[in-house]
Amino acid sequence: MLNGIWGFFLIGGILTGAFLGRMDMVTGAILSGGRSAVELALAMAGVISVWSGVLKIAERGGMIDRLAARLTPLMDFLFPSVPRLHPARKYIATNFVANFLGLGWAATPAGLMAMKELQRLNREERGRASGAMCMFLTVNMTSLQLVTMNILAYRMEYGSQNPAEIIGVGIAATMLTTLVGTLAAKALEGRG
């Protein structure tokens, strides 16, 4: 669906430019947009590399296991159907920690592994998500973050005078969305 929407906008823009006789603007936008995309990708690659490395060091050093242990009360509340020593909990904890630090792209592999492990525990019919899977997706989509690293990197890349000025608002917004999302998921748990 999203590919169709983007395709519609792309073709619509080109046809509008051709119809209005402004293909020079379309060509200029394509070239400058491509250049900007490559520059941003290179800037983000550096940020991603550093923080993915930090997460890998934390995992190998046992920090993720210790954080997962400290998250046990929260995990018990959010995922009562997932046994305490199940591998899904480690992946969920890794995902939560990476998201909390604003490293959504570094959280993705752990999130995929968590969903795979949650599917192994899934007692529901094939193709239907369990309560634990729904809760995990809810917390992920509400994106509780302490520091929004990607937004800071974008703001720095585009020349913001004070890229960190959004941290307070970001924390408040993500706390509110996570709280509302979690409470809604808990209220709807077991229905369906």
WOSULUR-V629039 format. One line per field, one symbol per residue. ss: DSSP state (~ for helix, > for strand, _ for the rest). A space follows every 50 residues. Layout:
ss=???
//
This chain:
ss=_~~~~~~~~~~~~~~~~~~___~~~~~~~~~~~~~~~~~~~~~~~~~~~~ ~~~~~~~~~~__~~~~~~~~_~~~~~~~________~~~~~~~~~~~~~~ ___~~~~~~~~~~~~~~~~~~_________~~~~~~~~~~~~______~~ ~~~~~~~_____~~~~~~~~~~~~~~~~~~~~~~~~~~____
//
